[in-house]
Amino acid sequence: MKLWRSPTWLPERLKICREQLAWHEESWDVPEEQGKNLMLAMTEKYYTMLYQTMVHHAPLEATLEQVRQRIAVIEECHRPVVAIKRTGIKTRI
């Protein structure tokens, strides 16, 4: 068994580009009054924001354009996998 360390077996059109990405990491704590229940905290925050938007016409925290952009990125991330599956290429290990 041979371990392939580079995608040399891929056709030229499917080769993966590489780049260095800056890694950003943040954290936050669930408020004490929520009893450290993450689901409860996030659900309450979501519905409070939704209420403010529907009743008081406050802007949504995520705009439609931001959602479209995120979906486009997710779809782009899945595209090479779909292309490889469609071509019938199998990974070699």
LUMPANU-187011 format. One record per residue: x, y, z of N, C-alpha, C, O, CB in turn; residue in three letters; chain; residue number from 1. Coordinates in nm, 3 decimals, decimal comma. Each point is the difference from the previous one (the first is absolute). Last residue first. Glycine has a CB too. Layout:
<midrens>
n_east->X&n_north->Y&n_up->Z&ca_east->X&ca_north->Y&ca_up->Z&c_east->X&c_north->Y&c_up->Z&o_east->X&o_north->Y&o_up->Z&cb_east->X&cb_north->Y&cb_up->Z&residu->ALA&chaine->A&num->NUM
...
</midrens>
This chain:
<midrens>
n_east->-0,493&n_north->0,513&n_up->-0,188&ca_east->0,075&ca_north->0,000&ca_up->0,127&c_east->0,096&c_north->-0,115&c_up->-0,003&o_east->0,074&o_north->-0,021&o_up->0,097&cb_east->-0,266&cb_north->0,126&cb_up->0,029&residu->ILE&chaine->A&num->93
n_east->-0,155&n_north->0,212&n_up->-0,471&ca_east->0,097&ca_north->-0,108&ca_up->0,017&c_east->0,070&c_north->0,014&c_up->0,133&o_east->0,044&o_north->0,109&o_up->0,037&cb_east->-0,011&cb_north->-0,124&cb_up->-0,285&residu->ARG&chaine->A&num->92
n_east->-0,541&n_north->0,168&n_up->0,016&ca_east->0,123&ca_north->0,038&ca_up->0,068&c_east->0,089&c_north->-0,121&c_up->0,018&o_east->-0,048&o_north->-0,112&o_up->0,015&cb_east->-0,072&cb_north->0,297&cb_up->0,104&residu->THR&chaine->A&num->91
n_east->-0,224&n_north->-0,124&n_up->-0,533&ca_east->0,005&ca_north->-0,049&ca_up->0,137&c_east->0,132&c_north->0,041&c_up->0,063&o_east->0,103&o_north->0,005&o_up->-0,067&cb_east->-0,253&cb_north->-0,199&cb_up->0,008&residu->LYS&chaine->A&num->90
n_east->-0,201&n_north->0,358&n_up->-0,367&ca_east->0,137&ca_north->-0,013&ca_up->0,048&c_east->-0,004&c_north->-0,045&c_up->0,145&o_east->-0,076&o_north->0,053&o_up->0,081&cb_east->0,158&cb_north->0,127&cb_up->-0,240&residu->ILE&chaine->A&num->89
n_east->-0,458&n_north->-0,068&n_up->-0,147&ca_east->0,028&ca_north->-0,138&ca_up->0,037&c_east->0,142&c_north->-0,023&c_up->0,049&o_east->0,043&o_north->-0,114&o_up->0,013&cb_east->-0,211&cb_north->0,049&cb_up->-0,178&residu->GLY&chaine->A&num->88
n_east->-0,094&n_north->0,471&n_up->0,024&ca_east->0,098&ca_north->-0,054&ca_up->-0,093&c_east->0,035&c_north->-0,145&c_up->0,032&o_east->0,062&o_north->-0,069&o_up->-0,081&cb_east->0,030&cb_north->0,298&cb_up->0,050&residu->THR&chaine->A&num->87
n_east->-0,393&n_north->0,023&n_up->0,308&ca_east->-0,059&ca_north->-0,017&ca_up->-0,133&c_east->0,097&c_north->-0,063&c_up->-0,099&o_east->-0,041&o_north->-0,072&o_up->-0,090&cb_east->-0,103&cb_north->0,269&cb_up->0,135&residu->ARG&chaine->A&num->86
n_east->0,287&n_north->-0,085&n_up->0,397&ca_east->-0,094&ca_north->-0,112&ca_up->0,003&c_east->-0,059&c_north->-0,026&c_up->-0,138&o_east->-0,019&o_north->-0,115&o_up->-0,039&cb_east->-0,035&cb_north->0,169&cb_up->0,278&residu->LYS&chaine->A&num->85
n_east->0,333&n_north->0,319&n_up->-0,186&ca_east->0,078&ca_north->-0,123&ca_up->0,012&c_east->-0,093&c_north->-0,121&c_up->-0,001&o_east->0,029&o_north->-0,101&o_up->-0,064&cb_east->0,150&cb_north->0,223&cb_up->0,194&residu->ILE&chaine->A&num->84
n_east->-0,378&n_north->0,302&n_up->-0,127&ca_east->0,068&ca_north->-0,023&ca_up->-0,127&c_east->0,080&c_north->-0,129&c_up->0,003&o_east->0,000&o_north->-0,075&o_up->-0,098&cb_east->0,013&cb_north->0,322&cb_up->0,062&residu->ALA&chaine->A&num->83
n_east->-0,221&n_north->-0,103&n_up->0,433&ca_east->-0,100&ca_north->-0,045&ca_up->-0,096&c_east->0,066&c_north->-0,032&c_up->-0,133&o_east->-0,033&o_north->-0,101&o_up->-0,062&cb_east->-0,144&cb_north->0,239&cb_up->0,176&residu->VAL&chaine->A&num->82
n_east->0,446&n_north->0,054&n_up->0,210&ca_east->-0,037&ca_north->-0,135&ca_up->0,043&c_east->-0,101&c_north->-0,059&c_up->-0,098&o_east->0,010&o_north->-0,116&o_up->-0,038&cb_east->0,034&cb_north->0,176&cb_up->0,279&residu->VAL&chaine->A&num->81
n_east->0,088&n_north->0,393&n_up->-0,295&ca_east->0,102&ca_north->-0,096&ca_up->-0,042&c_east->-0,034&c_north->-0,144&c_up->0,037&o_east->0,029&o_north->-0,092&o_up->-0,076&cb_east->0,138&cb_north->0,272&cb_up->0,100&residu->PRO&chaine->A&num->80
n_east->-0,477&n_north->0,170&n_up->0,117&ca_east->0,008&ca_north->-0,024&ca_up->-0,144&c_east->0,111&c_north->-0,098&c_up->-0,041&o_east->-0,029&o_north->-0,090&o_up->-0,079&cb_east->-0,060&cb_north->0,318&cb_up->0,049&residu->ARG&chaine->A&num->79
n_east->-0,026&n_north->-0,036&n_up->0,479&ca_east->-0,047&ca_north->-0,134&ca_up->-0,033&c_east->0,020&c_north->-0,034&c_up->-0,147&o_east->-0,005&o_north->-0,118&o_up->-0,036&cb_east->-0,162&cb_north->0,139&cb_up->0,219&residu->HIS&chaine->A&num->78
n_east->0,279&n_north->0,410&n_up->-0,011&ca_east->0,080&ca_north->-0,098&ca_up->0,074&c_east->-0,039&c_north->-0,143&c_up->-0,036&o_east->0,084&o_north->-0,089&o_up->0,000&cb_east->-0,060&cb_north->0,254&cb_up->0,186&residu->CYS&chaine->A&num->77
n_east->-0,276&n_north->0,194&n_up->-0,358&ca_east->0,131&ca_north->-0,007&ca_up->-0,066&c_east->0,090&c_north->-0,101&c_up->0,069&o_east->0,077&o_north->-0,069&o_up->-0,066&cb_east->-0,100&cb_north->0,309&cb_up->-0,003&residu->GLU&chaine->A&num->76
n_east->-0,395&n_north->-0,148&n_up->0,263&ca_east->-0,017&ca_north->-0,073&ca_up->-0,126&c_east->0,132&c_north->-0,015&c_up->-0,073&o_east->0,028&o_north->-0,105&o_up->-0,058&cb_east->-0,262&cb_north->0,191&cb_up->0,041&residu->GLU&chaine->A&num->75
n_east->0,233&n_north->0,177&n_up->0,404&ca_east->-0,023&ca_north->-0,140&ca_up->0,035&c_east->-0,015&c_north->-0,084&c_up->-0,127&o_east->0,057&o_north->-0,109&o_up->-0,009&cb_east->-0,168&cb_north->0,178&cb_up->0,225&residu->ILE&chaine->A&num->74
n_east->0,143&n_north->0,395&n_up->-0,271&ca_east->0,128&ca_north->-0,055&ca_up->0,046&c_east->-0,015&c_north->-0,148&c_up->0,033&o_east->0,086&o_north->-0,081&o_up->-0,037&cb_east->-0,020&cb_north->0,306&cb_up->0,129&residu->VAL&chaine->A&num->73
n_east->-0,455&n_north->0,009&n_up->-0,206&ca_east->0,087&ca_north->-0,013&ca_up->-0,118&c_east->0,135&c_north->-0,059&c_up->0,039&o_east->0,054&o_north->-0,083&o_up->-0,073&cb_east->-0,170&cb_north->0,279&cb_up->-0,033&residu->ALA&chaine->A&num->72
n_east->-0,185&n_north->-0,090&n_up->0,450&ca_east->-0,046&ca_north->-0,117&ca_up->-0,074&c_east->0,087&c_north->-0,024&c_up->-0,123&o_east->0,032&o_north->-0,114&o_up->-0,032&cb_east->-0,267&cb_north->0,154&cb_up->0,114&residu->ILE&chaine->A&num->71
n_east->0,315&n_north->0,349&n_up->0,165&ca_east->0,041&ca_north->-0,119&ca_up->0,076&c_east->-0,042&c_north->-0,128&c_up->-0,071&o_east->0,075&o_north->-0,097&o_up->-0,003&cb_east->-0,093&cb_north->0,229&cb_up->0,215&residu->ARG&chaine->A&num->70
n_east->-0,122&n_north->0,280&n_up->-0,396&ca_east->0,145&ca_north->-0,016&ca_up->-0,013&c_east->0,047&c_north->-0,125&c_up->0,074&o_east->0,084&o_north->-0,074&o_up->-0,052&cb_east->-0,059&cb_north->0,324&cb_up->0,033&residu->GLN&chaine->A&num->69
n_east->-0,478&n_north->-0,127&n_up->0,058&ca_east->0,030&ca_north->-0,046&ca_up->-0,136&c_east->0,149&c_north->-0,025&c_up->-0,018&o_east->0,040&o_north->-0,099&o_up->-0,063&cb_east->-0,238&cb_north->0,226&cb_up->-0,022&residu->ARG&chaine->A&num->68
n_east->0,060&n_north->0,067&n_up->0,487&ca_east->-0,042&ca_north->-0,140&ca_up->-0,006&c_east->0,031&c_north->-0,058&c_up->-0,137&o_east->0,050&o_north->-0,112&o_up->-0,011&cb_east->-0,232&cb_north->0,156&cb_up->0,180&residu->VAL&chaine->A&num->67
n_east->0,255&n_north->0,413&n_up->-0,108&ca_east->0,098&ca_north->-0,078&ca_up->0,076&c_east->-0,033&c_north->-0,149&c_up->-0,004&o_east->0,089&o_north->-0,083&o_up->-0,013&cb_east->-0,052&cb_north->0,280&cb_up->0,163&residu->GLN&chaine->A&num->66
n_east->-0,345&n_north->0,102&n_up->-0,346&ca_east->0,124&ca_north->-0,007&ca_up->-0,080&c_east->0,108&c_north->-0,080&c_up->0,073&o_east->0,073&o_north->-0,076&o_up->-0,064&cb_east->-0,130&cb_north->0,298&cb_up->-0,040&residu->GLU&chaine->A&num->65
n_east->-0,348&n_north->-0,130&n_up->0,327&ca_east->-0,022&ca_north->-0,097&ca_up->-0,106&c_east->0,127&c_north->-0,017&c_up->-0,084&o_east->0,033&o_north->-0,111&o_up->-0,041&cb_east->-0,278&cb_north->0,170&cb_up->0,037&residu->LEU&chaine->A&num->64
n_east->0,326&n_north->0,100&n_up->0,502&ca_east->-0,077&ca_north->0,047&ca_up->-0,114&c_east->-0,015&c_north->-0,110&c_up->-0,104&o_east->0,072&o_north->-0,100&o_up->0,003&cb_east->0,010&cb_north->0,334&cb_up->0,038&residu->THR&chaine->A&num->63
n_east->-0,023&n_north->-0,243&n_up->0,506&ca_east->0,063&ca_north->-0,050&ca_up->-0,123&c_east->-0,087&c_north->0,044&c_up->-0,117&o_east->-0,117&o_north->-0,038&o_up->-0,008&cb_east->0,223&cb_north->-0,163&cb_up->0,128&residu->ALA&chaine->A&num->62
n_east->-0,244&n_north->0,350&n_up->0,289&ca_east->0,143&ca_north->-0,004&ca_up->0,029&c_east->0,079&c_north->-0,052&c_up->-0,120&o_east->0,115&o_north->0,039&o_up->-0,020&cb_east->-0,167&cb_north->-0,075&cb_up->0,262&residu->GLU&chaine->A&num->61
n_east->-0,414&n_north->0,313&n_up->-0,295&ca_east->0,046&ca_north->-0,135&ca_up->0,033&c_east->0,151&c_north->0,003&c_up->0,026&o_east->0,071&o_north->0,082&o_up->-0,057&cb_east->-0,256&cb_north->-0,185&cb_up->-0,082&residu->LEU&chaine->A&num->60
n_east->-0,116&n_north->0,547&n_up->0,228&ca_east->0,065&ca_north->-0,077&ca_up->-0,106&c_east->0,041&c_north->-0,140&c_up->0,049&o_east->0,032&o_north->-0,018&o_up->0,117&cb_east->0,051&cb_north->0,234&cb_up->-0,218&residu->PRO&chaine->A&num->59
n_east->-0,519&n_north->0,039&n_up->0,295&ca_east->0,145&ca_north->0,005&ca_up->0,018&c_east->0,065&c_north->-0,081&c_up->-0,113&o_east->-0,059&o_north->-0,097&o_up->-0,048&cb_east->0,037&cb_north->0,123&cb_up->0,302&residu->ALA&chaine->A&num->58
n_east->-0,466&n_north->0,073&n_up->-0,144&ca_east->0,069&ca_north->0,024&ca_up->-0,128&c_east->0,151&c_north->0,021&c_up->0,016&o_east->0,061&o_north->0,076&o_up->-0,075&cb_east->-0,272&cb_north->0,024&cb_up->-0,009&residu->HIS&chaine->A&num->57
n_east->-0,142&n_north->-0,235&n_up->0,415&ca_east->0,057&ca_north->0,135&ca_up->0,007&c_east->0,080&c_north->0,038&c_up->-0,125&o_east->0,065&o_north->0,105&o_up->-0,002&cb_east->-0,057&cb_north->-0,131&cb_up->0,249&residu->HIS&chaine->A&num->56
n_east->-0,238&n_north->-0,401&n_up->-0,210&ca_east->-0,088&ca_north->0,093&ca_up->0,069&c_east->0,051&c_north->0,144&c_up->-0,007&o_east->-0,078&o_north->0,093&o_up->-0,022&cb_east->0,012&cb_north->-0,279&cb_up->0,174&residu->VAL&chaine->A&num->55
n_east->0,310&n_north->-0,182&n_up->-0,357&ca_east->-0,138&ca_north->-0,005&ca_up->-0,047&c_east->-0,089&c_north->0,108&c_up->0,063&o_east->-0,086&o_north->0,057&o_up->-0,068&cb_east->0,116&cb_north->-0,301&cb_up->0,033&residu->MET&chaine->A&num->54
n_east->0,432&n_north->0,200&n_up->0,164&ca_east->-0,009&ca_north->0,026&ca_up->-0,143&c_east->-0,145&c_north->0,009&c_up->-0,045&o_east->-0,037&o_north->0,091&o_up->-0,074&cb_east->0,255&cb_north->-0,207&cb_up->0,040&residu->THR&chaine->A&num->53
n_east->-0,122&n_north->-0,006&n_up->0,479&ca_east->0,037&ca_north->0,141&ca_up->-0,021&c_east->-0,014&c_north->0,038&c_up->-0,148&o_east->-0,042&o_north->0,111&o_up->-0,032&cb_east->0,200&cb_north->-0,123&cb_up->0,228&residu->GLN&chaine->A&num->52
n_east->-0,222&n_north->-0,440&n_up->-0,084&ca_east->-0,109&ca_north->0,082&ca_up->0,052&c_east->0,028&c_north->0,148&c_up->-0,026&o_east->-0,087&o_north->0,074&o_up->-0,047&cb_east->0,038&cb_north->-0,247&cb_up->0,224&residu->TYR&chaine->A&num->51
n_east->0,391&n_north->-0,132&n_up->-0,276&ca_east->-0,110&ca_north->-0,013&ca_up->-0,096&c_east->-0,120&c_north->0,086&c_up->0,041&o_east->-0,062&o_north->0,064&o_up->-0,084&cb_east->0,140&cb_north->-0,297&cb_up->0,030&residu->LEU&chaine->A&num->50
n_east->0,288&n_north->0,204&n_up->0,350&ca_east->0,038&ca_north->0,075&ca_up->-0,121&c_east->-0,113&c_north->-0,003&c_up->-0,102&o_east->-0,031&o_north->0,102&o_up->-0,062&cb_east->0,273&cb_north->-0,157&cb_up->0,103&residu->MET&chaine->A&num->49
n_east->-0,300&n_north->-0,207&n_up->0,337&ca_east->-0,003&ca_north->0,141&ca_up->0,039&c_east->0,034&c_north->0,088&c_up->-0,120&o_east->-0,066&o_north->0,101&o_up->-0,024&cb_east->0,131&cb_north->-0,162&cb_up->0,260&residu->THR&chaine->A&num->48
n_east->-0,027&n_north->-0,402&n_up->-0,287&ca_east->-0,140&ca_north->0,043&ca_up->-0,001&c_east->-0,017&c_north->0,145&c_up->0,047&o_east->-0,093&o_north->0,068&o_up->-0,043&cb_east->0,027&cb_north->-0,304&cb_up->0,084&residu->TYR&chaine->A&num->47
n_east->0,505&n_north->0,045&n_up->-0,040&ca_east->-0,057&ca_north->-0,003&ca_up->-0,135&c_east->-0,142&c_north->0,055&c_up->-0,001&o_east->-0,033&o_north->0,086&o_up->-0,082&cb_east->0,177&cb_north->-0,285&cb_up->0,028&residu->TYR&chaine->A&num->46
n_east->0,074&n_north->0,144&n_up->0,471&ca_east->0,060&ca_north->0,110&ca_up->-0,077&c_east->-0,061&c_north->0,007&c_up->-0,140&o_east->-0,030&o_north->0,109&o_up->-0,050&cb_east->0,245&cb_north->-0,135&cb_up->0,181&residu->LYS&chaine->A&num->45
n_east->-0,341&n_north->-0,336&n_up->0,142&ca_east->-0,055&ca_north->0,126&ca_up->0,052&c_east->0,053&c_north->0,119&c_up->-0,079&o_east->-0,075&o_north->0,091&o_up->-0,034&cb_east->0,054&cb_north->-0,194&cb_up->0,262&residu->GLU&chaine->A&num->44
n_east->0,201&n_north->-0,317&n_up->-0,328&ca_east->-0,140&ca_north->0,006&ca_up->-0,041&c_east->-0,064&c_north->0,131&c_up->0,044&o_east->-0,071&o_north->0,065&o_up->-0,076&cb_east->0,056&cb_north->-0,315&cb_up->0,088&residu->THR&chaine->A&num->43
n_east->0,454&n_north->0,153&n_up->0,130&ca_east->-0,003&ca_north->0,032&ca_up->-0,142&c_east->-0,144&c_north->0,012&c_up->-0,052&o_east->-0,029&o_north->0,086&o_up->-0,084&cb_east->0,248&cb_north->-0,204&cb_up->0,056&residu->MET&chaine->A&num->42
n_east->-0,152&n_north->-0,010&n_up->0,482&ca_east->0,055&ca_north->0,134&ca_up->-0,023&c_east->-0,011&c_north->0,040&c_up->-0,147&o_east->-0,042&o_north->0,111&o_up->-0,031&cb_east->0,199&cb_north->-0,144&cb_up->0,223&residu->ALA&chaine->A&num->41
n_east->-0,280&n_north->-0,407&n_up->-0,065&ca_east->-0,095&ca_north->0,098&ca_up->0,052&c_east->0,047&c_north->0,142&c_up->-0,030&o_east->-0,079&o_north->0,085&o_up->-0,041&cb_east->0,012&cb_north->-0,246&cb_up->0,222&residu->LEU&chaine->A&num->40
n_east->0,359&n_north->-0,191&n_up->-0,288&ca_east->-0,118&ca_north->-0,004&ca_up->-0,087&c_east->-0,103&c_north->0,105&c_up->0,044&o_east->-0,056&o_north->0,070&o_up->-0,084&cb_east->0,095&cb_north->-0,315&cb_up->0,041&residu->MET&chaine->A&num->39
n_east->0,349&n_north->0,183&n_up->0,313&ca_east->0,028&ca_north->0,065&ca_up->-0,128&c_east->-0,122&c_north->0,004&c_up->-0,091&o_east->-0,027&o_north->0,103&o_up->-0,062&cb_east->0,262&cb_north->-0,180&cb_up->0,083&residu->LEU&chaine->A&num->38
n_east->-0,169&n_north->0,067&n_up->0,514&ca_east->-0,073&ca_north->-0,080&ca_up->-0,097&c_east->0,012&c_north->0,069&c_up->-0,136&o_east->-0,072&o_north->0,097&o_up->-0,027&cb_east->-0,091&cb_north->-0,185&cb_up->0,204&residu->ASN&chaine->A&num->37
n_east->0,320&n_north->0,228&n_up->0,280&ca_east->0,096&ca_north->-0,064&ca_up->-0,090&c_east->-0,068&c_north->-0,095&c_up->-0,099&o_east->0,061&o_north->-0,097&o_up->-0,045&cb_east->0,111&cb_north->0,114&cb_up->0,225&residu->LYS&chaine->A&num->36
n_east->-0,411&n_north->0,282&n_up->0,115&ca_east->0,036&ca_north->-0,127&ca_up->0,060&c_east->0,095&c_north->-0,081&c_up->-0,087&o_east->-0,001&o_north->-0,123&o_up->0,004&cb_east->-0,217&cb_north->0,123&cb_up->0,112&residu->GLY&chaine->A&num->35
n_east->0,022&n_north->0,455&n_up->-0,164&ca_east->-0,047&ca_north->-0,107&ca_up->-0,088&c_east->0,037&c_north->-0,138&c_up->0,055&o_east->-0,041&o_north->-0,102&o_up->-0,055&cb_east->0,062&cb_north->0,258&cb_up->-0,140&residu->GLN&chaine->A&num->34
n_east->0,123&n_north->0,248&n_up->0,403&ca_east->-0,144&ca_north->-0,015&ca_up->0,021&c_east->-0,061&c_north->-0,106&c_up->-0,092&o_east->-0,111&o_north->-0,047&o_up->0,025&cb_east->0,102&cb_north->0,287&cb_up->0,044&residu->GLU&chaine->A&num->33
n_east->0,474&n_north->-0,119&n_up->-0,104&ca_east->-0,029&ca_north->-0,081&ca_up->0,119&c_east->-0,150&c_north->-0,021&c_up->0,020&o_east->-0,042&o_north->-0,107&o_up->0,044&cb_east->0,251&cb_north->0,195&cb_up->0,060&residu->GLU&chaine->A&num->32
n_east->-0,003&n_north->-0,005&n_up->-0,601&ca_east->-0,028&ca_north->0,074&ca_up->0,123&c_east->-0,040&c_north->-0,092&c_up->0,115&o_east->-0,065&o_north->-0,102&o_up->-0,020&cb_east->-0,006&cb_north->0,297&cb_up->-0,119&residu->PRO&chaine->A&num->31
n_east->0,401&n_north->-0,356&n_up->-0,246&ca_east->-0,145&ca_north->0,007&ca_up->0,017&c_east->-0,025&c_north->0,075&c_up->0,131&o_east->0,064&o_north->-0,029&o_up->0,101&cb_east->-0,106&cb_north->-0,190&cb_up->-0,231&residu->VAL&chaine->A&num->30
n_east->0,494&n_north->0,304&n_up->-0,156&ca_east->-0,061&ca_north->-0,081&ca_up->0,104&c_east->-0,151&c_north->0,019&c_up->0,001&o_east->-0,050&o_north->0,108&o_up->-0,030&cb_east->0,260&cb_north->-0,093&cb_up->0,166&residu->ASP&chaine->A&num->29
n_east->0,213&n_north->0,014&n_up->-0,528&ca_east->-0,094&ca_north->0,074&ca_up->0,082&c_east->-0,062&c_north->-0,096&c_up->0,100&o_east->0,003&o_north->-0,122&o_up->-0,019&cb_east->-0,051&cb_north->0,288&cb_up->-0,167&residu->TRP&chaine->A&num->28
n_east->0,487&n_north->-0,101&n_up->-0,213&ca_east->-0,088&ca_north->-0,079&ca_up->0,085&c_east->-0,094&c_north->0,093&c_up->0,076&o_east->0,022&o_north->0,121&o_up->0,006&cb_east->0,154&cb_north->-0,301&cb_up->0,016&residu->SER&chaine->A&num->27
n_east->0,196&n_north->0,129&n_up->-0,487&ca_east->-0,063&ca_north->0,080&ca_up->0,105&c_east->-0,085&c_north->-0,092&c_up->0,085&o_east->-0,028&o_north->-0,114&o_up->-0,038&cb_east->0,029&cb_north->0,322&cb_up->-0,107&residu->GLU&chaine->A&num->26
n_east->0,403&n_north->-0,201&n_up->-0,280&ca_east->-0,077&ca_north->-0,076&ca_up->0,097&c_east->-0,052&c_north->0,094&c_up->0,109&o_east->0,075&o_north->0,081&o_up->0,054&cb_east->0,062&cb_north->-0,289&cb_up->-0,101&residu->GLU&chaine->A&num->25
n_east->0,111&n_north->0,163&n_up->-0,483&ca_east->-0,051&ca_north->0,089&ca_up->0,104&c_east->-0,088&c_north->-0,081&c_up->0,094&o_east->-0,084&o_north->-0,079&o_up->-0,044&cb_east->0,093&cb_north->0,280&cb_up->-0,111&residu->HIS&chaine->A&num->24
n_east->0,395&n_north->-0,270&n_up->-0,250&ca_east->-0,098&ca_north->-0,065&ca_up->0,086&c_east->-0,039&c_north->0,096&c_up->0,111&o_east->0,086&o_north->0,046&o_up->0,076&cb_east->0,009&cb_north->-0,276&cb_up->-0,129&residu->TRP&chaine->A&num->23
n_east->0,105&n_north->0,268&n_up->-0,477&ca_east->0,016&ca_north->0,048&ca_up->0,137&c_east->-0,113&c_north->-0,059&c_up->0,084&o_east->-0,116&o_north->0,007&o_up->-0,038&cb_east->0,228&cb_north->0,210&cb_up->-0,039&residu->ALA&chaine->A&num->22
n_east->0,102&n_north->-0,446&n_up->-0,371&ca_east->-0,113&ca_north->0,073&ca_up->0,054&c_east->0,030&c_north->0,043&c_up->0,143&o_east->0,053&o_north->-0,077&o_up->0,080&cb_east->-0,212&cb_north->-0,050&cb_up->-0,229&residu->LEU&chaine->A&num->21
n_east->0,425&n_north->-0,039&n_up->-0,335&ca_east->0,007&ca_north->0,012&ca_up->0,145&c_east->-0,117&c_north->0,086&c_up->0,047&o_east->-0,022&o_north->0,110&o_up->-0,052&cb_east->0,276&cb_north->-0,134&cb_up->0,050&residu->GLN&chaine->A&num->20
n_east->-0,257&n_north->-0,300&n_up->-0,443&ca_east->0,034&ca_north->0,134&ca_up->0,046&c_east->0,006&c_north->-0,002&c_up->0,152&o_east->-0,060&o_north->-0,086&o_up->0,065&cb_east->-0,049&cb_north->0,192&cb_up->-0,267&residu->GLU&chaine->A&num->19
n_east->0,034&n_north->-0,434&n_up->-0,289&ca_east->0,037&ca_north->0,011&ca_up->0,141&c_east->0,033&c_north->0,145&c_up->0,032&o_east->0,055&o_north->0,073&o_up->-0,083&cb_east->0,032&cb_north->-0,311&cb_up->0,086&residu->ARG&chaine->A&num->18
n_east->-0,389&n_north->-0,083&n_up->-0,386&ca_east->0,087&ca_north->0,114&ca_up->0,028&c_east->0,030&c_north->0,004&c_up->0,149&o_east->-0,083&o_north->-0,041&o_up->0,082&cb_east->-0,012&cb_north->0,171&cb_up->-0,279&residu->CYS&chaine->A&num->17
n_east->-0,032&n_north->-0,572&n_up->-0,111&ca_east->-0,044&ca_north->0,089&ca_up->0,106&c_east->0,102&c_north->0,112&c_up->0,020&o_east->0,120&o_north->-0,026&o_up->0,010&cb_east->-0,243&cb_north->-0,164&cb_up->0,102&residu->ILE&chaine->A&num->16
n_east->-0,029&n_north->-0,125&n_up->-0,558&ca_east->0,103&ca_north->0,022&ca_up->0,101&c_east->-0,044&c_north->0,109&c_up->0,097&o_east->-0,066&o_north->0,097&o_up->-0,038&cb_east->0,244&cb_north->-0,168&cb_up->-0,125&residu->LYS&chaine->A&num->15
n_east->-0,409&n_north->-0,106&n_up->-0,243&ca_east->-0,053&ca_north->-0,020&ca_up->0,135&c_east->0,104&c_north->0,024&c_up->0,109&o_east->-0,030&o_north->-0,021&o_up->0,118&cb_east->-0,128&cb_north->-0,142&cb_up->-0,215&residu->LEU&chaine->A&num->14
n_east->0,240&n_north->0,190&n_up->-0,384&ca_east->-0,113&ca_north->0,089&ca_up->0,025&c_east->-0,057&c_north->-0,014&c_up->0,141&o_east->-0,077&o_north->0,086&o_up->0,044&cb_east->0,025&cb_north->-0,099&cb_up->-0,285&residu->ARG&chaine->A&num->13
n_east->0,410&n_north->-0,271&n_up->0,080&ca_east->0,045&ca_north->0,138&ca_up->0,016&c_east->-0,116&c_north->0,093&c_up->0,036&o_east->0,018&o_north->0,093&o_up->0,080&cb_east->0,166&cb_north->-0,137&cb_up->-0,243&residu->GLU&chaine->A&num->12
n_east->-0,230&n_north->-0,466&n_up->0,306&ca_east->0,016&ca_north->0,069&ca_up->-0,128&c_east->0,034&c_north->0,147&c_up->0,026&o_east->-0,036&o_north->0,055&o_up->0,104&cb_east->-0,126&cb_north->-0,214&cb_up->-0,216&residu->PRO&chaine->A&num->11
n_east->0,303&n_north->-0,191&n_up->0,486&ca_east->-0,116&ca_north->0,073&ca_up->-0,049&c_east->0,026&c_north->0,056&c_up->-0,139&o_east->0,113&o_north->0,040&o_up->-0,030&cb_east->-0,177&cb_north->0,017&cb_up->0,265&residu->LEU&chaine->A&num->10
n_east->0,390&n_north->-0,290&n_up->0,038&ca_east->-0,086&ca_north->-0,090&ca_up->-0,076&c_east->-0,122&c_north->0,071&c_up->-0,056&o_east->-0,069&o_north->-0,056&o_up->-0,086&cb_east->0,149&cb_north->-0,130&cb_up->0,228&residu->TRP&chaine->A&num->9
n_east->0,242&n_north->0,390&n_up->0,154&ca_east->0,055&ca_north->-0,015&ca_up->-0,135&c_east->-0,088&c_north->-0,088&c_up->-0,088&o_east->0,008&o_north->0,009&o_up->-0,123&cb_east->0,220&cb_north->0,021&cb_up->0,217&residu->THR&chaine->A&num->8
n_east->-0,248&n_north->0,201&n_up->0,384&ca_east->-0,107&ca_north->-0,043&ca_up->-0,091&c_east->0,047&c_north->-0,015&c_up->-0,144&o_east->-0,064&o_north->0,050&o_up->-0,092&cb_east->-0,098&cb_north->0,063&cb_up->0,242&residu->PRO&chaine->A&num->7
n_east->0,460&n_north->-0,205&n_up->0,308&ca_east->-0,046&ca_north->0,112&ca_up->-0,081&c_east->-0,106&c_north->-0,051&c_up->-0,097&o_east->-0,003&o_north->-0,119&o_up->-0,033&cb_east->0,227&cb_north->0,238&cb_up->0,053&residu->SER&chaine->A&num->6
n_east->-0,016&n_north->-0,410&n_up->0,289&ca_east->0,009&ca_north->0,124&ca_up->0,076&c_east->-0,043&c_north->0,122&c_up->-0,081&o_east->-0,012&o_north->0,109&o_up->0,056&cb_east->0,196&cb_north->-0,212&cb_up->0,073&residu->ARG&chaine->A&num->5
n_east->-0,276&n_north->-0,457&n_up->-0,103&ca_east->0,021&ca_north->0,109&ca_up->-0,095&c_east->-0,002&c_north->0,130&c_up->0,078&o_east->-0,101&o_north->0,032&o_up->0,064&cb_east->-0,006&cb_north->-0,162&cb_up->-0,254&residu->TRP&chaine->A&num->4
n_east->0,223&n_north->-0,396&n_up->0,334&ca_east->-0,070&ca_north->0,122&ca_up->0,037&c_east->0,035&c_north->0,110&c_up->-0,100&o_east->0,117&o_north->0,033&o_up->-0,017&cb_east->-0,117&cb_north->-0,100&cb_up->0,261&residu->LEU&chaine->A&num->3
n_east->-0,014&n_north->-0,496&n_up->-0,284&ca_east->0,080&ca_north->0,121&ca_up->-0,011&c_east->-0,086&c_north->0,121&c_up->0,034&o_east->-0,113&o_north->0,012&o_up->-0,047&cb_east->0,260&cb_north->-0,120&cb_up->-0,129&residu->LYS&chaine->A&num->2
n_east->-0,116&n_north->-0,470&n_up->0,241&ca_east->-0,084&ca_north->0,117&ca_up->0,000&c_east->0,089&c_north->0,124&c_up->0,000&o_east->0,095&o_north->0,009&o_up->0,078&cb_east->-0,280&cb_north->-0,134&cb_up->0,044&residu->MET&chaine->A&num->1
</midrens>
